[in-house]
Amino acid sequence: MLKIDSVDVFYGAIQALNGVTIHVDQGEIVSIIGSNGAGKSTLLRTISGLLRPRRGSIRFLDREIDGASPDQIVRLGVSQSPEGRRIFTNMSVHENLQLGAFTRSDGGVAADMERVMDKFPRVRERLRQNAGTMSGGEQQMLAMCRALMSRPKLLLLDEPSMGLAPNLVTEIFNIIGELNRDGVTVLLVEQNAHRALEIANRGYVLETGQVVLEGSGPELLHDPKVKEAYLGG
């Protein structure tokens, strides 16, 4: 579904990604783990068209997208729930969900909103509430709902558990598993390496902008280097 080949990305003169090559097959959950500054969020922002690679290529469903605009990429079926949630805090929950469907012109938006809220009943409870008054966990759920409103084929999740209490982390990861079983392919960036690899079909480890390890989720969970660096020994 997604193929990233030898991608280099720079912020000015500083190289953030160096020859990154990964792929995501349809129906998978693929996790990207790594420390702060490893390039994980940069990778998702590049896939979404917010950053342009200086070298390399990005293909989605056999179409080159590294020169496409962010809205074109959403229309093709790639949607992102960004790090830090980035909801529209001065708008209602309902308005945030409507904005998630801004690229759509079909008649199924209302039905999709109902389906999304069935997955996230707390969002339904807050539908008319100002989004900025929600708790951190509820805002994270709203960000995921908003991304789903574009009806993505590939969902990019950037640090969905950041700052959440353990019970909410469990809830978020359970929902990610449900979405995947419902047919949504997921590329997950996550600092909680154990959770990320536990749920993943496959994973990659990024260090200073380079892929240094890859394998199945169970393989990486039991890899001595991953255990030492990311799983507490």
N, C-alpha and C positions, 0 to 999 in steps of 0.2 A: 504493500500500500504506500509506504513512504520509504524513499531511499535517499540518504544523504551521503555524498561521495566527496571526500577530501576537501572539506569546507574550511576555509580560513576567514575569520572575522576580526576586524580591528576596531578599536575605539581610538580614533586619531592614529598615533604612532604605536599604540599599545595593542599587541595581539592578544585577543581573548579566546579564540578557537584556532587550533593548529592542526589541520589535516584530519578533521573529525569525519569518520565514516561510521554510520549506523544504518540499520533498517528496521522497519516495523511491518510485520505481516498482518493482514486482515484478521481481526478477532483476537489479537494478542493484547496483553498488558505488558508493556516494556518500561522498565524503571531505569532512570538515570540517577546514580548517587555520586556524591563527592562532597568535599568540604566547601566552606564559603570561598567564593572567588574562583572556583574550579571551571566556571563557564556554563553551568547548567541552565540558568535563566537566559543567558545569552543565546544558547542553542534554541530554546523555545521561541524567543523573540525573533530569531532569524527565520525559523520555519514559518512564523506568522507574518513575515514580511515587514516587521518593524525595524529590522536591521538587514543590510545587504551584505552577502559574502563577497570578499574580494577575489577569492578563488574557490573552485569547486562547484558542485551542482546539487540542487534539491529537486527531487521528482516526487509528485504525489499522483497516484493512479496513472503512472506513465506520462505525466505531463510536467514539463519543467515549470517550477513556480518561483525560482529564486529571483526573478525579475518582476513578479506580480505584486500588486498593491495588497495591503492587508484586507480590504473589503473583497477583492477578487478571490483571495485565498479562503475567506469565510464562505463565499458563495460556492466554492469548489467542494467544501465539506470539512474544513479544518477550523476548529474553534478552540479558544484558549480561556482557561480560568487562571488569571495571572497571580503572581506572588503579591501578597498584600491585599488581595481581594479586589481593590479598585472599583468598588461599587459606586453608584451615584448617590451620595449620602443625603442630598437635599431633595431627592425624589422618592416617591413611594416604592415599596417592594413591587407592586404591580407594574409601575412605569419602568423599573429596571428590567423586569422580565420582557416587557414589550420591546425595549431597546435591543434585547438579545436576538429578536427576530427581525431586526431592521432590514436585513438583506432579502427577506422572503416576500413573495407576492402571491403565494398560494393561499388557499382558504383553510388551512389546517392549523393556524396559529393557536386559536382558542382551545382546540382539542389537545394540542401538544402541551399547552400551559397546564391543563388539567392533569395530564400524564406526568409531567415533571413534578407538580406539586404532590401527586400521589407518592412519589419517591421521597419527597422532602415535606412531610406534613407540617413541620414548624414554619416553613415558608408560607404555606397556605394560611396558617394562623395569623401571620403578620402581613397579609396581603395589602391592606390599606394603610399600614404603618409607614412612617418615614424610615427609610432604610438606615439612616445614620443612627437611629435609636436602638438598633438590634444589637445583640451580643456578638462577640467575635466569632463564635461558632455559627451563629445564625447568618452572619454576613458571609462566612465562607460557603455555607450552603446556598445562599443567594447567588454568589458568584458562579458556582457550579451550575445552578439552575439557568442563569442567564446565558452561560455558554451552551447549554443544551438546547436552548430555544432556537438556535439556528439550525437545529437538526443535523449535527455533525456526524460525519463518518469516522473522523479521527478527533478525539478529545485530548487536548494538551492541558495537563494539570501541573501547576507550578507551586510547590510547597503547600499542598492543601491542609496539612496538619499543623502548620506553623502557629505557635502561640495558643494552641488549644489544650484544654484539659484532657487527661487520658481517656475518659469515657467518651468524649466527643471525637477524639482521634479514632477510636474503635468504630464509632458510628459512621464517620466519613469513609473509612476503609471498607466497611461492610457495604456501603452504598456504591463505592467504586466497583466492587466485585459484582454487585447486582447489575449495574449499568453495562458492564462487560458481558455478563451472561445474557443481557437483552440485545447484544449485538453491536455495542459501541466499542471500537478499538481505542485503547488508551496509551498515551505516552506520558509517563509520570516522572516528574522531577521532585525529589524528596530528600530531606536531610535525615529523616527517621529511616535509616538504612534497613533496619530489621523489618519494619512494616512494609517498606517498599519492595524488598526482595521476597518477602513471604508471599506477597500477592502476585508477583510477576511471573510471567512465562519465561521472560529473558531479561537480562539487565546489562548495563554498561557502567563502568567506573570512570569518571572524569577526574583528571588531576591537571591543574594548570593548563586547561584548554585542550588536553589530549585524552583520547581513550586509552587507558592503560590495562583494562581488564574487560572481558565480556564473557557471558555464559548464561546458562539457565539460572532462574532464581535460586533453586536449591544449591546449585554449584557455587554460586557466589556467596550464599549464606554460610557455606562451610569452607570457603577459601581462607587459609590462614592469614593472608595479607589483608583481606577484607575484614576478618574478625578483629585483627589487631588495630586497624586504622579506624573502623567505623562501627564496630559492634561491641567495643569494650573488652577486647582481649579474647 
